Amino acid sequence: MSSDLSVKVVATNRRAAFDYHLEDRYEAGLVLNGGEIKSVRAGKLDLRDAFVVVRNGEAWLLNMHIAPYAMATGFNKPNNERRERKLLLRKKEIAELVRGIDQKGHTVVATRVYLKKGRAKIEIALAKGKRQYDKRQTIAKRDAQRDIERASRAQ
């Protein structure tokens, strides 16, 4: 029995693969409040600017936007959409992230959010920033692949 059947991808950060060379990937749990899980299940979140920092041996996710759930009461405070959210990782994984972040040009970005067995999980990746010429190469490869596919369909 495969566990892939119980995974539902909610959001992906396609921009991360364009802006960074993604290296090591980690799965982390997300600490959410109140109606945030309902918004996550509905796909009302944005990962574009999300990144991870490590403070006092704990990993924190910053700049992930989760829209307030309209039917929730109590926890929906104004300007709470981009609050810092704690990530649930093992100490060993956090230590690996710290070692990676200490290298020049490296950061940790959020790549996708998914539901696994009913729990919200986030995939984060240790990433090295791409230079402008790397981005141009990526665009050129993508355009060449698109032209090849068009030519093969035309025949």
VENTA-V304203 format. One record per backbone hydrogen bond with DSSP energy under -0.5 kcal/mol. CO is the residue of the C=O (numbers start at 1). NH is the residue of the N-H. E is the energy in kcal/mol with one decimal. If there is no record, write none. Layout:
CO;NH;E + CO;NH;E
This chain:
2;5;-0.7 + 3;6;-1.2 + 4;7;-1.3 + 6;8;-0.5 + 6;117;-1.4 + 7;9;-0.5 + 8;115;-2.6 + 11;113;-2.8 + 12;14;-0.8 + 13;16;-0.8 + 13;17;-0.7 + 14;18;-0.9 + 15;19;-2.5 + 16;20;-2.0 + 19;130;-2.6 + 20;22;-0.8 + 21;128;-2.0 + 24;126;-2.9 + 26;124;-2.5 + 28;122;-2.9 + 29;88;-2.5 + 30;32;-0.7 + 33;36;-2.6 + 34;37;-0.8 + 35;39;-1.7 + 36;40;-2.4 + 37;41;-2.5 + 38;42;-1.5 + 39;44;-2.7 + 40;43;-1.4 + 43;45;-1.4 + 44;67;-2.3 + 46;65;-1.9 + 47;50;-1.7 + 50;110;-1.2 + 51;62;-3.0 + 53;55;-0.5 + 53;60;-3.1 + 55;58;-1.8 + 58;55;-2.6 + 59;87;-2.7 + 60;53;-2.4 + 60;62;-0.5 + 61;85;-2.2 + 62;51;-1.8 + 63;65;-0.6 + 64;66;-0.6 + 65;46;-2.5 + 68;70;-0.5 + 69;72;-1.3 + 73;75;-1.3 + 75;77;-1.5 + 77;80;-1.1 + 80;83;-1.0 + 81;66;-1.4 + 82;63;-0.7 + 85;61;-3.4 + 86;31;-2.0 + 87;59;-0.5 + 87;89;-0.9 + 88;29;-1.7 + 90;94;-2.3 + 91;95;-2.4 + 92;96;-2.0 + 93;97;-2.2 + 94;98;-2.5 + 95;99;-2.3 + 96;100;-2.1 + 97;101;-2.9 + 98;102;-1.9 + 99;103;-0.5 + 100;103;-1.0 + 103;106;-1.5 + 105;129;-1.8 + 107;127;-3.5 + 108;52;-2.3 + 109;125;-2.7 + 111;13;-3.3 + 112;123;-3.3 + 113;10;-2.6 + 113;11;-2.0 + 114;116;-0.5 + 114;121;-3.2 + 115;8;-2.3 + 116;119;-1.7 + 119;116;-2.8 + 120;30;-1.2 + 121;114;-2.5 + 122;28;-2.6 + 122;124;-0.6 + 123;111;-3.2 + 123;112;-1.3 + 124;26;-3.0 + 125;109;-2.2 + 126;23;-3.1 + 127;107;-2.6 + 128;21;-3.1 + 131;135;-1.8 + 132;136;-2.0 + 133;137;-2.0 + 134;138;-2.1 + 135;139;-2.2 + 136;140;-2.5 + 137;141;-2.6 + 138;142;-2.2 + 139;143;-2.5 + 140;144;-2.5 + 141;145;-2.5 + 142;146;-2.1 + 143;147;-2.3 + 144;148;-2.2 + 145;149;-2.2 + 146;150;-2.2 + 147;151;-2.4 + 148;152;-2.2 + 149;153;-1.8 + 150;154;-1.8 + 151;155;-0.9
